[in-house]
């Protein structure tokens, strides 16, 4: 909106100044040409004064001057003019005096005796009032035209935004506004597209959540019903205790699933309320690596221990993202996991690699969706999850405006996750970690 306001102010100022200057030049040119037309009458009066030898001869010429002539001549007493001293000296030096009234223009010439003045009145010329009216109309017409030229692309963009919003409201959730950095509404259009993407994602997530609930809760519910029936029939205390344990395990599974569902459902609301600050990702990665280094048979390579990499992020959710990705790499990696951070023009790049089986290229987009599980046969430690770890990591990266890409590691051969965070402000060697870097929220599987 600031760009729009500045643009409107510039258009109005340039239009006012430019049109005013152009019309002033036109008016001055017309008035000057009209003023130059009086030179003929100046010369005529001067020649008439020079052609006579006395005031009597001049009076004779004036008396015989025909009344029908549009040019009027007359002799008046110099004292009747009551001119200021400067104008009187000007006229006596031979320079005719031009006096203009509302009705006509008169030229006055000093005669030989200086006691009488020859007056010469040119034919009446058209009033300047119509010219002023025409120029005024041209000014306002030009202003309106220039402002309309400025408004036209704005109105077109607003109509396009309105059509897209209407179509989106009617259920066409893939509708987006075409944006251009030079557009006056670029900020509004970008915000609308971001809002539309978020709404579309929320609706898709709700559908997926409903589908997942119906699918993942159906099995433990069926086991619960079957176990309750068997428990009613069982007479042996040991058998009853075994059935009760199974029922408790099924309830724990359901409770865990509900917790995951609630956490994911609340994620968008929580993220939108969390401010981003300058955060040291190096400290976050160090804390995550330290918490997982005690896993037997897994080696996590983190060569940049102690270095600082400050990005614009929220420490708690950045920690959750790193924990999820690192835990995922540990679960699916065979023996090695490698974590690196690098600073480039785009921001702070986090890379996590493992030597596991990797993720097929055709599943890179699908694996980031909620409740989408990888191949469970590939999971070494057999920890079962709900397919939320990468979905949460992807959503956190999206909220941070960070890029999230999946590829195959060229060094270890397994999966590679790359996250590029925007740079933080105020990078300093003494920059300390902002916020709590011990947050939980790790999903222990590649799904």
N, C-alpha and C positions, 0 to 999 in steps of 0.2 A: 504493500500500500504506500510505503514511503516513495518507492520509485514512481508509482502512479501519480502521487501528489506533486512530486518534483517535476515530472514531465508536463503535467497540466499547467503548473506555474510558468514553466519555460515557454510553453506554447502561447499562453496568454500574454506574457511580457513581450516576446518576440513579435507576436501579431500586432500588439498595440504600438510598440515602438516602430516596427517596420512599416506598417500601414500608415501610421501618423506621419512619419518622415516622408514617405512617398507622396502622400496627398499634399503635404506642405510644399514639397518641391513643385508639384503640379499647380497648386494654387499660386505660388510665388511666380511661376512662369507665366501664368495667364494674366496676373495683375501687372507683371512687368511689361508684357506685350501691350496691355491696355495703357500703361503709363507712357510707353514709348510712342503711342499714338498721339499724345499731347505735344510731342516735339514739333509736329507740323504747325500747330497753332502758336507755339512759342516763336518759331521762325517767322510765321505770318505777322504777328504783332510787332516783332523787332524790325522786320522789313518796312512795315507801315510807319513806324516811328522814324526810321532812318530816311524814308522817302520824302518827308515833309520838312520845311524849313522853319515853320512856326506853329504855335498852338492854334492860331486862327485857321491855318490851312488844314490842320488835323481836325478841327471842329467842323469845318465844311465837309470833309469826307464823311465824318460820323453822321452829320445831319442828312446827307444824301444817301446814307446806307439803307438799302431797301429792307423793309420790315419782314418781307417774305423770306429773306435769307436766313437759313438755319443758324448761321454764325452771327451772334449779336455783338454790336460794338456800342461803346458808350464812354462818355467823359464824366468823371466825378471829381469832386474836390478832394485833394489829398488829405485834408484834415478830417474828412468824414470817415476815413478808414481807421483812424486812431490805432496805427500799427505800433508794435514795440520798436524800440530803437534799432535792434538788430535786423529785423525784417525791413524796416524803412531804409537802412543803409544798404541792405542787399538789393532792394529794388532800385535805388538811386545809382548803384554801380552797374546797372544794365541787366541784371538778372531778373527775369519776370517772376512774379509771386503767384503761386498756385494755391487757391483756397477752395476747399471742397465742402459742400453742405450736403444735407440729406437728399436734396432735389437735383442739384447740378454742380458743375465745376466752373470756376471763373479764373482767368489769368489777368493779372494787373501789370501794366508797364508804366514806368516813369517817363514823363514827357520832358521836353527841353527846359521848360520853366520850373519844373518840379512842383508847381502849385496845383496841377491837375494830373489825374491818372487815367490812362486808357484801360478800359475793361473789355475783355474779349471772352465771350461765353461760347464754347464749342457746342455742337448739337448734343442733346441728351443721349447718353448711352444707357444701355440696359443695366439694370441694377445687379449687384453682385449677389443678392439674396438667393436667386435660383441656383447660381453656381455653388454657393455655400451649402444649399440643401442637397444638391447632387453629390458634392464631395462628402458630405456627412453620411448620405445613404450608401455611398461607395465604401466608406470606412466601416460602417456597421455590417454591411453585406460581406465585405472581406473578412471581418472578424468571425462572422457566423460560418462562412465557408471554411476557414482554416480550422475552427474548432470542430466542425462536422468531420473534416478530414481526419482529425485526431481521434474523434469519438468512434468513427466507423470500425476500425480494427478492434477497438475495445468492445463495442457492442456485438461484433461478430463472435469474439471469444466468449462473451457472456452468454450469448445464445447457444453456442456449442456446449458450454458448461451446463446450462440449463437442460439441454436435450439429453446430455449424458447422465445428469442426476436423475432426470425423469425415467430414463431407461433402466438405470440402476435400481431405482425404487420399485420398478415394475418386475424386478426379479432377474434382469440380465446382469448378473454379478461380475461378468468379465468385461464390462464396459469401462473404458478409461478415457480421460481427456488427453488429446495430443498436446504436448507441452513444447515450448521453445524458450531458451534462456532470455530472448529479447522481448518476450511477451510481457505486457504490463501485469498480467494476472499469473505470472509464472509461479509465484509463491502459493497463491490460492489453488491453482491447478495441481501443483505438486502435493499439497496437503490433501486435496480431494482424492487424488490417486492413492496416496498412502492410506487414507481412511478407507477407501474402497477395498484395497488389498487386505487391510486388517479385518474388515467386516467379512469379506469372502473367506479369509482364513478361519475366522471364528465360527462361521456357519459350517465350513467344512469340518472343523474340529468337533463341533457339537454333533454333527452327523456321525463322525468317526467314534466319538465318545459313546454315543447311544449304541452304535453297532458293537463296540468293544464290550460295553457293559453287558449287553444281551448275550455276547459270545463267551466272554471270560467268566462271567458269573454263573452261566448255565451249568458248567461242569461241577464246580464245588457245591452248587445248590442241589444238583442231582445226587451227588455223593452224600450230602447231608440228609436228604430225604431217605435215601437207601440205608444210610447208617442208622437213622432213627428207627426205621422199621426193623432192622436187624437187632438193634438194642432192646426193643420191646420184646423180641422173641428169645433173646439170649438169657439163659438161666445161670450159666457159669460166670463167676465173678471175674475170672481172668479174661474171658472173652468180652465181657461187658467193659472191662477196663481198656482193652485194646480198641474196641469200637469208640469209646469215649475219647481216647487219644486221637483217633483218626478224625472224629468230629471236631475236636479242638484244633487240629492242624488245618482242617478245611475252613474253619472260622477265621483262623489266623491269616490264611491265604486271602479270604474275602476281605478282611479288614485291611490287609496290605494293599490290595487292589483299590479299595475305596480311597485309601490315603493317597495313592498315586494319582487317582482320578481327580481328587480334590486339589491336590498340589498343582496339577497341570491346568485345571480350570481356573485357579486363582492366579496363575502365573502372569497373565496379561495385566490384570488389575494391579498386582504388586509391582510389575516392571514399570508401568506408567507412572507410579507414584515415587519411583526411586530416582534421585538426581545422580547424574554422572559427574565425576570429579577426576582430577589427575591422579591416576592409580598406578603403582609400581607392579607391573605384571611379573617381573623377575622374582619378587618376594612371594607372590601367589604361587608361581610354579615351584619354587623351592619348598614351600610348605606342603604342596600336594605330593611332590616327589618324596619328601621325607616320610610322609604318612604311608606310602606304599612300598618303600624300599625294603621292608621287612618280609615281603612275600617270598617264600622259598622258591628258588629256581627262576626268578625273574630279575633281570638286570635292567635298571632304568638309567640311561645315559643322559646326564644333564650337565654339559660342559661349561655352562655360563653361570654357575653358582656365584652369588654375590654381586652380579652386575645388575644395573638398573635399566628398566625399559618402561618409561612412563607413557601411558595411554589415557584417553578419555573413556572412563568406564566406571561401573559401580563395583566396588571391591567384592561384596558378598556374592553377587551373581556372576561376576567374572571367575570367582573361586569355584562356584558351582559348575560353571562351564568347563573349566580346566579339570576339575575332579572327575566329571562324567567322561570326558574324552580320554583322560589318562587311565581311569579304571577300565574303560572299554578296551584300550590298547593292551593293558596288562592281562585282561581276561582272554583276549583273542590272540595275543602274541605268543610265540613259542617260547623264546628265552630272552629276546631283546626288545627294548622299547627305547626310543630316542626322542628327546624333547629339545627344541631349539627356539630361540627368539632372535629376531633381527629387525633393525630399524631401516625403513626405506622411505621413499617419497610418499607412498600410500598410507603409511602408518607403522604400527608395530605388528610384525608378522609372527604368529605362533604356529609352530609345526610340530605335530605329534605323529611318530611313525612306529610301526611294529613289524615283526617278522612272521606274522600269522598268514592265513590264507588270503587275506584281502577281501575287497568287496567288488563284485562284478560291475563294470561300467554302466550296464543297463539298470542297476539297482541304486545308483547314487542318489537320485531324487526320491525314490520310493522309501529308502531306508531312513530318511529324515522325517517321515510322517509318523504321527502317534500310533502306537500299538502295531507297528510293523516290525516283525522279528526277523533276524537273520537266520541262517541255517544253524539250528541248535546242535547239530552233530559236529559242527566246527568249534564249538565252545569247549575249551579244554577243562575248565574247572566245574562244568556242569551247573553253574549258578543260573537259575532260570529268572528271567525278568519279564516285564510287561511291554517291552517295546517303546519305552518312554525316554531313555537316556539321551539318544541323539536328537530326538524331537525337542526336548527341553534345551539342549545345547544350541540347536539351530534357532529356536525362538529367542534365546538370550542374545545370540549373535545378531539376529535381525533387529532386536531392540537397541543394541549398541551401534547400529548402522555399520556393522563389520561384515566383511565378505566371508563366506563359509564354503569351502570347496573340499571335495573328496577325490583322491587319486590313488595311484599305486606307488609305493615308495621305491625310488630308484636305488637306494642303498640297502634297505632291509628286505624288500620284496613284498611286504604286506601292505596294509592300508595306511594311508597318510591323510591326516586332517590338517587343513591350513585355515587359520583365522587371522584376518588383518583388521586390527583395531585402529580407530582414528587416533592421531597423536594427541597427547594431553598438553595443556598450557603450563608454562612455568617449569620446564624441565631443569632440574638442578641435581648436582651430585649428592646433595644432602636431603634430597626429596625423600620423605618417609612414606610408608604405605598408608593410604587413606582407608579407614573403615576396618571391618572385621574380616580377616583372611582365613578364619577357621570355620566358615559356614558349611553346613551340611547340604545334602541334596544330591548325593552321588547316586546314579543309577548304574548298577554293577554289570551291565551287559551291553553288547553292541546294539541292542534294539532299544 
